[in-house]
Amino acid sequence: MPSSPNGPFMMSVTDQLESQFIIRLLQMPQRDLRTMAVELKVEIKQILKTIEWLQGVGVNVAIDGGQVFFATPLYLIDKRQLEQRLPCRIFYFQSVDSTNHFLLKNQSQLQAGDLCIAEHQTQGRGRQGKTWIAAYGRSVCFSLIHRLANGFGDMSGLSLVVGIAIADCLKSLGIKDVALKWPNDVYRQSKKLAGILIESNHDQSHGGTTLIIGVGLNLIHSQPLSQSSFADLADKAHLPDFKSRLVIALWHAIQAALISYEGHGFASFQQRWQLFDLYYQKQVCIYDGLKTYVGRHDGIDHKGYLILAQRDGQRVRFNHAVSLRLVSEHNLMNEMVSPFTQDDVGMSPRR
């Protein structure tokens, strides 16, 4: 993509000012407020507004004696590096409502592989309508567009395929203790590192199905990991250009996995998933919106459905519209909020 996109992709004036301000401050760790106003050709009050915005999204920007500086490190995307190393258009924003939403609303003008990436999202989303909170400059938030030809079959294993691609990629970058929680969460050291949100719709203008594949990944979490239920990549984030190199590697890994999936289906990924499966052969409970089932997680089938082995010997398969957790985690939540009552068959929601 050209450095200055036009038409519906134009960056707002505010976004451009934020970007220029941040780049200058990163190039020189400490800047005089008045000098920056002259360089950026804006009034000081506009810079103060930008600083206020950055502080509002969690960036530790300080002003002392007219000098502006970042009090804690920021890790940002090098857009130029992405443009040089990826064969697609790059839509890069300091802040956007949702990278998925940006691609969805502009899909008729986009090409397969196009990438939207943002340092901050105001309305980031996860599966089942959950909110994905990502602090500015301390996470990786991107979405890419992919198109399936008319007549492509069952897509039930798609989120698993993307998860495998991400796990394989992280492992190749020397990141240890990576696992996958069915159907679309990436874990590290038994804590959530990344989530995947895939949205699809039939696109008449391209004669097939359009997929928007969104990924949110914690680069540096705001809380110490010992006090958090989330994992991050803080041990790697400080490496030169790590964030940009990570996005480039993930884009290639996801693209390769999608091509393989279209050509061979999910069966070829089944064994690879099991290598990363966080809960394989563990006692789990699955809530389908009406009832909770308890049993042993027996892996996945050739379509990516989860197999639950119950105590009565029945093996039940589940699609993605369920919630999965360990029995021990579920019991802990029971003690905290008592959302379920136990019965002979399994568990059912309290009315």
Summary of the structure (lengths in Angstrom):
residues: 351
radius of gyration: 22.2
end to end distance: 53.4
largest distance: 74.8
contacts: 1062
relative contact order: 0.10
helix: 36%
strand: 28%
